[in-house]
Amino acid sequence: QMYALKCEDELEVESHMEKLMSLKERLSSMNDKLDDSEYVIIILGSLPDSYRGVGQSLSAAARITGKPLTAQTVIDAVLHEYHC
């Protein structure tokens, strides 16, 4: 269900992120852990095309710093972009 979730409307990004976070919580409550790197891929792949730059910037920063890109970093950046 989480893999098929796509946000087509830029105006719905915040509610889309809430759905993804809720689904992840449900998985965790069923003792079905979702790897953080896999969750990052799901989030970035589910966003509208207009958010592609956010993902590219975050990925580039992770490569430059040598630090892994976390789901929380992606969520924070996406919501920041949404509210700007």
C-alpha positions, -999 to +999 in steps of 0.1 A: +000+000+000+028+024+009+047+017-023+017+026-045+009+059-027+016+089-050+010+126-044-002+141-077-012+175-063+013+199-049-013+213-026-017+179-009+019+173+000+014+178+037-015+154+040+004+129+018+034+130+042+010+124+071-004+094+053+031+080+047+041+085+083+008+069+095+014+039+073+050+035+086+037+037+122+011+010+114+039-012+100+060-006+132+031-015+154+028-049+136+065-055+142+072-050+105+102-027+104+108-006+073+144+002+067+151+040+069+168+040+035+139+022+019+115+047+035+135+075+020+131+060-015+094+056-009+090+092+002+110+107-027+094+084-053+059+094-041+063+131-045+051+153-073+076+162-100+079+197-087+096+183-056+123+164-076+148+193-069+144+187-031+154+151-035+183+159-058+196+185-034+193+163-004+210+134-022+238+156-033+243+169+002+244+134+016+271+124-010+292+154-002+291+150+035+293+112+034+264+110+058+233+088+049+201+106+040+175+099+067+138+098+063+134+125+090+157+148+070+136+142+039+103+148+057+116+180+072+129+193+039+097+184+020+075+201+046+097+231+047+094+234+009+057+230+011+053+258+037+076+282+018 
